[in-house]
């Protein structure tokens, strides 16, 4: 068992709530396994947007600004701090930036995005 993380997208209107909303016709956009720094970042976002439940299997809506903020954290190397695994961090950085680009493309096409996890 471990941490599984996903971003889903769907074509449609913004949800009524920024957390723990219902959605239909979801399409998986990206997934990670055991990316704890990302989950911590999303947890903080969940709390900022009003989340109060335990952050497991909850949804947090992702705006364009959220993705741009995440991308900025990654580009400024604020996201990875494990100096002993620099090579792994660089690979993860490339993957996370790839996610940001895909997410921004979907948002430009009027898709809604959300993050969820399962542990």
N, C-alpha and C positions, 0 to 999 in steps of 0.2 A: 504494500500500500504506500501511497505517497501523494504528493500534490500534483493534480492535473489541472491545467488552466486553459481556458478557451475564450476566444472572442467570436461572437456570432453577429451576423448582420441580417437585416430584413429590409425590404423595400416598403416604405410607408412613412406615416407620420411619427413625430416624436412621441415617446410615451408620456402618459399623464404624470408619472413620477420619475425621478431620476434614479431610484433604487427599487428593487423588488417588484417589478411590473410584469404584466403578462404580455407575451408577444406570440405571433404566429408566423409560420413559413420561414423559420430561421435557417440560415445557411452558415456552416462553420467557415470562418475566415482564417483563423490561425489557432494553433494550439502549442502549448509548452508543457514540459514535465519538470517539476522541481525547480522552477525559476523563482526562488524565494524573494529576491529583491523586487521582481515585478509584482508579486503578490502583495508584498508589503506596500508598495507604491499604490496599487489598486485599493488596498484596504484603507489607506489614508484618504484616497479619493472617495471611497464609499462613505466614510465617516463625514467628510466635508459636504457630501450631497444629502446627508440626513440619515444614513444607515445606522440602525441601532441593534440589529440582530447579530448573532455570531456570523462571522464572515466565512461561511461555508455554504456553497450552493446558492448564493445570493447573486443578484444581478446588479450591475452598476452601469448606467448609460454613459457612453463615451462621446463627448462633443469633439468638434474639430479642434477647439482650444486645448482640450485634454490631451489629444494626440500630439499636438504641437508642443505642449509642455513636456510630455514624456520624451519626445524626440530631442528636445533641448537638453534634458537631463542626461540622455544617452550620449549626445554629441559632446557635452562638456565633461564627460567622464565622471559625473556625479553618481552614476547608477551602479558602477562596479567598484568595489573597494578591496577585493581580495588580491593582494600583491603576489601571493604564492601561485595563483592560477591565471597569470596574465594571458597566456595563449587561449585558454578556455574563455576568458572574458572577452577577448577580441572576437572569437567566433560568435559568442552570444550577442555581442554588440552589433555585428553584421546582421544576424537574424532579427534582432529587435528593430533595427532600422528598416529592414525589409518589411516587417509588420507595419511600421508607421507609414511607409509609402503605400502599401496595399490599403490600409485603413483610410488614408486621406483620399485615395482614388474612389473608394466606395462612398465616402461622405460626399464627394463632388457629384456622384451619380444619385444622390438623395437617399442613400441607404442609412438606416439607423444601426448603430453598433453598441454592443454591450459585452462586458467582461463577466465571466463567472468562473468559479473554481470548485474543486471537489477534493477533499482529503479525508 
